[in-house]
């Protein structure tokens, strides 16, 4: 199997300032982990810039214009109390979104079996007209619309195992029965969405976990609350919001997952893709803020993709 790794040096230039958890060292940690001999067979490409027309399938042109206008010429600006931008943030956001779009293109073309996008800023908290939670553009939701509009995918699923609920992806998919969103996440926790009764038009499946829940609880939640619905949906493309902040060492939450749990969920999603979509799967980095835990968890995720 060929796994494509997409990243770009510009993603390091999104400077969030001293002490911010969503920092460039996150990508450096992943890069070091993926430089090991085990990953010699990865196909590696630089992420292209996303076309604004692709982003504007989800985000209104006025919002995109406002984000661009908010990028400072020096130092930092804040789009909300958590979401910081710097002079390098515009290109980083276009590369982060462009990575997922290109991953979809390459997998559809058969040039890779699956892909992992090691990029930042993350995306799943960005609502169509609102930046929040470290996120500017919702890369995975933009990619879902791209898979449909550019490649004819009829049913696209996003599975999100970040510890924080992907409110932006949920908002983007809320009224569209041909888009599926399934999320495991801690509650209560930022952003406060993700209750079981948030179901959209029957296409939203939330499986909240309690502080202190471990891998066994996580596996049970996915297996009983999301997997049956996902199988019934029968996606012809699978996208993954791969956040690794449910790890027991992560400083921003209180779940207790370990590396083997991330390997397990990756295996589950690969099985769904193999059954319904000819194996087509693209994963993109969301959260994960303990650098060692992030690196080891991302590594096991990619290693599992390579072994599909």
C-alpha positions as CSV (number, residue, x, y, z in Angstrom):
1,X,0.0,0.0,0.0
2,X,1.2,3.5,-0.8
3,X,0.6,6.1,1.9
4,X,1.1,9.8,0.9
5,X,2.5,12.2,3.5
6,X,1.6,15.8,2.8
7,X,3.2,18.7,4.6
8,X,4.9,22.1,3.9
9,X,7.5,24.3,5.6
10,X,5.0,27.2,5.4
11,X,2.9,25.5,8.1
12,X,5.8,26.2,10.5
13,X,5.4,29.9,9.8
14,X,2.0,30.2,11.4
15,X,3.3,31.8,14.6
16,X,0.9,31.6,17.6
17,X,3.2,33.2,20.1
18,X,5.0,32.1,23.3
19,X,3.2,29.5,25.3
20,X,0.4,28.8,22.9
21,X,-0.4,25.1,22.8
22,X,-0.9,25.0,19.0
23,X,2.7,25.7,18.1
24,X,5.1,24.9,15.3
25,X,7.0,22.4,17.4
26,X,4.0,20.1,17.0
27,X,4.9,19.6,13.4
28,X,8.6,19.3,14.1
29,X,7.9,16.5,16.6
30,X,5.9,14.6,14.0
31,X,8.5,15.2,11.4
32,X,11.2,13.7,13.6
33,X,9.0,10.7,14.4
34,X,8.3,10.1,10.7
35,X,12.0,10.4,9.8
36,X,12.6,6.9,11.3
37,X,13.5,4.0,9.1
38,X,10.0,2.5,9.6
39,X,8.7,5.3,7.4
40,X,11.2,5.1,4.5
41,X,8.4,3.9,2.2
42,X,6.2,6.9,2.7
43,X,5.5,8.8,-0.4
44,X,6.2,12.5,0.5
45,X,5.0,15.6,-1.2
46,X,4.7,19.2,-0.4
47,X,1.2,20.5,0.1
48,X,0.0,22.9,-2.6
49,X,-1.9,26.1,-2.0
50,X,-5.7,25.6,-1.9
51,X,-7.6,27.4,-4.5
52,X,-9.9,30.0,-3.0
53,X,-12.8,28.7,-5.1
54,X,-12.5,25.3,-3.3
55,X,-12.5,27.0,0.2
56,X,-15.5,29.1,-0.8
57,X,-17.6,26.0,-1.4
58,X,-17.9,26.1,2.4
59,X,-16.7,29.5,3.6
60,X,-18.5,32.6,2.2
61,X,-16.2,34.8,0.1
62,X,-16.8,37.7,2.7
63,X,-15.4,35.5,5.5
64,X,-12.4,34.4,3.5
65,X,-11.7,38.1,2.7
66,X,-12.1,39.0,6.3
67,X,-9.6,36.3,7.4
68,X,-7.1,37.5,4.9
69,X,-7.5,41.1,5.9
70,X,-6.9,40.1,9.6
71,X,-3.4,38.8,8.9
72,X,-1.0,41.3,10.4
73,X,2.1,42.5,8.6
74,X,4.1,41.8,11.8
75,X,3.6,40.3,15.3
76,X,0.2,38.9,16.0
77,X,-3.5,39.5,15.7
78,X,-6.4,37.6,17.5
79,X,-9.5,36.4,15.7
80,X,-10.9,35.2,19.0
81,X,-9.3,34.7,22.5
82,X,-7.8,31.4,21.3
83,X,-7.1,31.9,17.7
84,X,-3.9,33.8,16.9
85,X,-2.6,34.8,13.4
86,X,0.8,36.1,12.3
87,X,2.2,37.2,8.9
88,X,2.8,33.5,7.9
89,X,-0.7,32.4,8.8
90,X,-2.4,33.0,5.4
91,X,-0.1,30.8,3.5
92,X,-0.1,28.2,6.2
93,X,-3.9,28.0,6.2
94,X,-3.9,27.7,2.4
95,X,-1.3,24.9,2.5
96,X,-3.2,23.1,5.3
97,X,-6.4,23.1,3.3
98,X,-4.5,22.4,0.1
99,X,-2.9,19.3,1.6
100,X,-6.3,17.7,2.2
101,X,-7.6,18.7,-1.2
102,X,-4.5,17.3,-2.9
103,X,-4.7,14.1,-0.8
104,X,-8.2,13.6,-2.1
105,X,-7.1,14.2,-5.7
106,X,-4.2,11.8,-5.4
107,X,-6.2,9.0,-3.8
108,X,-9.0,9.3,-6.3
109,X,-6.4,9.2,-9.1
110,X,-4.9,6.0,-7.7
111,X,-1.6,7.6,-7.1
112,X,-1.8,6.8,-3.4
113,X,-4.0,4.4,-1.4
114,X,-4.4,6.8,1.5
115,X,-2.9,10.0,2.8
116,X,-2.0,11.8,6.0
117,X,-1.7,15.6,6.1
118,X,0.8,16.8,8.7
119,X,-0.3,20.4,8.6
120,X,-1.4,23.3,10.7
121,X,-3.4,25.4,11.6
122,X,-6.0,22.7,12.3
123,X,-9.5,23.1,11.0
124,X,-12.4,21.3,12.6
125,X,-13.6,24.1,14.9
126,X,-13.9,26.6,12.0
127,X,-17.5,27.2,11.2
128,X,-18.6,28.4,7.8
129,X,-18.4,32.1,8.9
130,X,-16.4,31.9,12.1
131,X,-12.8,31.2,13.1
132,X,-12.4,29.6,16.5
133,X,-10.5,27.1,18.5
134,X,-7.1,27.7,16.7
135,X,-8.8,27.1,13.3
136,X,-9.2,29.4,10.3
137,X,-10.5,27.2,7.5
138,X,-12.2,23.8,8.0
139,X,-9.9,21.8,5.8
140,X,-11.7,18.4,6.2
141,X,-15.2,19.9,5.5
142,X,-13.8,21.7,2.5
143,X,-12.3,18.4,1.3
144,X,-15.6,16.6,1.7
145,X,-17.3,19.1,-0.6
146,X,-14.4,18.9,-3.0
147,X,-14.7,15.1,-3.1
148,X,-18.3,15.5,-4.1
149,X,-18.0,18.4,-6.5
150,X,-14.8,17.6,-8.2
151,X,-14.8,13.8,-8.1
152,X,-18.5,12.8,-7.9
153,X,-18.5,11.2,-4.5
154,X,-22.1,10.8,-3.4
155,X,-21.6,10.0,0.3
156,X,-18.7,11.4,2.2
157,X,-18.0,10.7,5.8
158,X,-15.8,12.5,8.3
159,X,-14.8,10.7,11.5
160,X,-13.3,12.8,14.2
161,X,-11.4,11.3,17.2
162,X,-10.0,14.6,18.5
163,X,-10.7,15.1,22.2
164,X,-12.6,18.3,21.3
165,X,-15.8,18.2,19.4
166,X,-15.6,19.4,15.8
167,X,-18.4,22.0,16.0
168,X,-17.3,23.5,12.7
169,X,-17.6,20.2,10.7
170,X,-20.9,19.5,12.4
171,X,-22.2,22.9,11.4
172,X,-21.1,22.5,7.9
173,X,-22.8,19.1,7.5
174,X,-25.9,19.8,9.6
175,X,-28.6,19.9,6.9
176,X,-26.9,17.6,4.3
177,X,-27.9,14.0,4.5
178,X,-25.2,12.9,2.0
179,X,-22.5,14.1,4.4
180,X,-21.8,12.0,7.6
181,X,-20.1,13.3,10.7
182,X,-19.2,11.0,13.6
183,X,-17.2,12.2,16.6
184,X,-15.9,10.8,19.9
185,X,-14.9,13.6,22.2
186,X,-14.8,14.6,25.9
187,X,-17.7,16.3,27.5
188,X,-17.9,18.7,29.2
189,X,-15.1,20.5,27.3
190,X,-14.5,23.2,24.7
191,X,-16.4,24.0,22.5
192,X,-19.5,22.8,24.4
193,X,-21.2,21.1,21.5
194,X,-21.4,17.4,20.7
195,X,-24.3,16.0,22.7
196,X,-25.9,12.8,21.6
197,X,-29.1,14.6,20.7
198,X,-27.3,16.8,18.1
199,X,-28.2,14.7,15.1
200,X,-28.7,17.1,12.1
201,X,-30.9,15.4,9.6
202,X,-29.9,12.0,10.9
203,X,-26.4,12.3,9.6
204,X,-24.6,13.5,12.8
205,X,-23.5,10.9,15.3
206,X,-21.9,12.1,18.5
207,X,-20.4,9.8,21.1
208,X,-19.3,11.9,24.1
209,X,-16.9,10.5,26.7
210,X,-16.5,11.6,30.3
211,X,-13.3,12.9,31.9
212,X,-11.2,9.9,32.9
213,X,-12.5,7.6,30.3
214,X,-9.9,5.3,28.8
215,X,-9.3,3.3,25.6
216,X,-11.9,0.7,26.5
217,X,-14.5,3.3,26.9
218,X,-13.4,5.0,23.6
219,X,-13.6,1.7,21.7
220,X,-17.0,0.9,23.1
221,X,-18.3,4.4,22.2
222,X,-17.1,4.2,18.6
223,X,-18.2,0.5,18.1
224,X,-21.7,0.9,19.5
225,X,-22.6,4.5,18.7
226,X,-20.8,5.4,15.4
227,X,-19.7,2.3,13.6
228,X,-23.2,0.8,12.8
229,X,-24.4,4.2,11.5
230,X,-21.3,4.6,9.4
231,X,-21.6,1.2,7.9
232,X,-25.2,1.9,7.0
233,X,-24.2,5.2,5.5
234,X,-21.8,3.3,3.2
235,X,-19.4,6.2,2.4
236,X,-17.7,6.3,-0.9
237,X,-14.9,8.5,0.6
238,X,-13.7,8.6,4.2
239,X,-12.0,11.6,5.7
240,X,-10.5,11.6,9.2
241,X,-10.0,14.5,11.6
242,X,-7.0,13.0,13.4
243,X,-6.6,14.7,16.7
244,X,-4.3,13.0,19.3
245,X,-5.2,15.1,22.3
246,X,-7.3,12.3,23.8
247,X,-3.9,10.8,24.9
248,X,-3.5,10.4,28.6
249,X,-0.6,12.8,28.6
250,X,-2.3,15.6,26.8
251,X,-2.5,18.8,28.9
252,X,-5.8,20.1,27.5
253,X,-8.1,17.3,28.4
254,X,-8.7,14.3,30.7
255,X,-9.2,11.2,28.5
256,X,-6.7,8.4,28.9
257,X,-6.1,6.9,25.4
258,X,-2.8,5.4,24.5
259,X,-1.0,4.8,21.2
260,X,-2.6,1.4,20.7
261,X,-6.1,3.0,20.8
262,X,-5.1,5.3,17.9
263,X,-3.8,2.3,16.0
264,X,-7.1,0.5,16.7
265,X,-9.4,3.4,15.4
266,X,-7.2,3.7,12.3
267,X,-7.7,0.0,11.6
268,X,-11.5,0.4,12.0
269,X,-11.6,3.3,9.6
270,X,-9.5,1.5,7.1
271,X,-11.9,-1.4,7.2
272,X,-14.8,0.9,6.5
273,X,-13.0,2.4,3.6
274,X,-12.0,-1.0,2.2
275,X,-15.6,-2.2,2.4
276,X,-17.4,0.9,1.0
277,X,-15.0,3.2,-0.8
278,X,-12.4,1.1,-2.5
279,X,-10.0,2.0,0.4
280,X,-10.2,5.8,-0.3
281,X,-9.2,7.5,3.0
282,X,-7.5,10.8,3.8
283,X,-6.5,11.9,7.3
284,X,-5.5,15.3,8.5
285,X,-4.0,16.5,11.8
286,X,-6.2,18.3,14.2
287,X,-5.1,18.5,17.9
288,X,-2.5,17.0,20.2
289,X,-0.5,19.2,22.5
290,X,2.0,17.0,24.4
291,X,4.8,16.8,21.9
292,X,6.0,13.3,22.7
293,X,2.5,11.8,22.9
294,X,1.6,13.6,19.7
295,X,4.7,12.3,17.9
296,X,4.3,8.7,19.0
297,X,0.5,8.7,18.3
298,X,0.8,10.2,14.9
299,X,3.6,7.7,14.1
300,X,1.4,4.7,15.0
301,X,-1.5,6.2,13.0
302,X,0.7,6.6,9.9
303,X,2.3,3.2,10.4
304,X,-1.2,1.7,10.5
305,X,-2.2,3.5,7.3
306,X,1.0,2.1,5.6
307,X,0.0,-1.4,6.6
308,X,-3.5,-1.2,5.1
